[in-house]
Amino acid sequence: MAAKRTRRLSVATISLLTAVTLSLTACTDGPFVAGDDAANTVTADLASNIDTAVANAMQLSGSTAAIVGVWTSSGEYVTAYGEDVTAGSPIRAAQASQPVMCALLLDLVTDGTLKLDRKVSADLPRQVGLEDITYRQLCEATSGLADFKSANLRDVFINNPTRPWSDRELLAQSLAHSPLAEPGAAQQVADTNALVLARALKQVTGESMSNLLERHVFTPAAMRASSYPTDVLTQVELPENGMTGLTYVSSGGAPVCTVPGEEEGTTVPAEPVAVTQVSPSILGGAGATVTTVSDLKRFYESYLSGAFGNEEATELVTTLSVPPPPEPEEGAEPAEAPAEEVEPVTDGWTFGLEKQSSLYGMSGAITGTLTASYHDPASGLTVVIALNNSSAGSAFVRALAFELAALAQADLSWTAEDQAARLSELAVCQPAPEAAEATE
């Protein structure tokens, strides 16, 4: 049986909920199938290195629980760290599950429901600000839409996590800063793209997103323990045995790491607060899926192997999406070709996925949870992680995923040491070195 690491922190329950949001509390309806069991068929050295890396990341992020899966061509290591979680515990997947929306789009294109280059405004005619944006551009991150998250919204998301958000309200936040560029002219990755995509696909099909994903994505990818909320506004609880999240209170978009001490003029370290309920409407179509680490692994394998759509769709998923160079102004001379051959771009964005070195995936954050999922279709390596403190942000869990990938596979453009150093840079609410030495 895989070893577990336990680290305890005292926590307080969030008390910023209003009577209105409390009245909206509801459990996820319908049965939730138990996730996969723990597994350990890797070498003892690799298992030990993974344990050490995760324990370090938990300390640096203020997490008390983690669920990790590392699958290689020669073995797998799937385990939980901390109390009250198992390898199959349900998690809030956040942006790590966002590519399911692009998989759904490809499946609907293949069955003839719509075309990739159809304008979204044709299906959402009363929504201003979407003119000339196509379905393709939403997944290729070339819509020109700004991200809807801001420092002010971050504070509300964190300090009042059960507040319901309509997709129109979140889209309005984006449109206030859009367009960043004309549709198709430049690439800006933003959660707004998936938010709009979900809304448009519901309109086109006349079906709920939970039903669409179950039939077109979750079932084909064998994601038996995954679901999308039937009501993102009210379903604020995870199924039984779900990973309870933590977060530091936020102010000005940053975690509050110290609070006043008992003596006047003094401060003491803040404690993270427990987040037992979170409104999935914080992200909506950009990351409301509830799943498990093993289900995420199965999705990424399916998506990158061409399970959704035709051959053209398969190529889209693995090919970098680079906008064409701007057209020269009238009368201007075309740009000269470079004298030397330019190295091709190897990192960037494909069809709903980040590509770094040989890995494709996404990392993300929702109040209380950080998630990351990356897959190398050539070697078969997959790394999926969930941490139960969201304050360090998505870049933190991404660095941990890259560290574990380097531990399991040498052929990457970084080392495990590189990513371990990155984790230290991204650590949240850690004592200053002199303070830490004084307590030893």
Secondary structure, 3 states (H helix, E strand, C coil): CCCCCCCCCCCEECCCCCHHHHHCCECCCCCCCCCCCCEECCCHHHHHHHHHHHHHHHHHHCCCCEEEEEECCCCEEEEEECCCCCCCCCEECHHHHCHHHHHHHHHHHHCCCCCCCCEHHHCCCCCCCCCCCEHHHHHHCCCCCCCCCCHHHHHHHHHCCCCCCCHHHHHHHHHCCCCCCCCCCCCCCCHHHHHHHHHHHHHHHCCCHHHHHHHHHHCCCCCCCCECCCCCCCECCCCCCCCCEEECCEECCEECCEEECCCCCCEEECCCEEECCCCHHHCHHHCCCEECHHHHHHHHHHHHCCCCCCHHHHHHHHCCCCCCCCCCCCCCCCCCCCCCCCCCCCCEECCCCEEECCEEEEEEEECCEEEEEEECCCCCCEEEEEECECCCCHHHHHHHHHHHHHHHCCCCCCCHHHHHHHHHHHCCCCCCHHHHHHHC
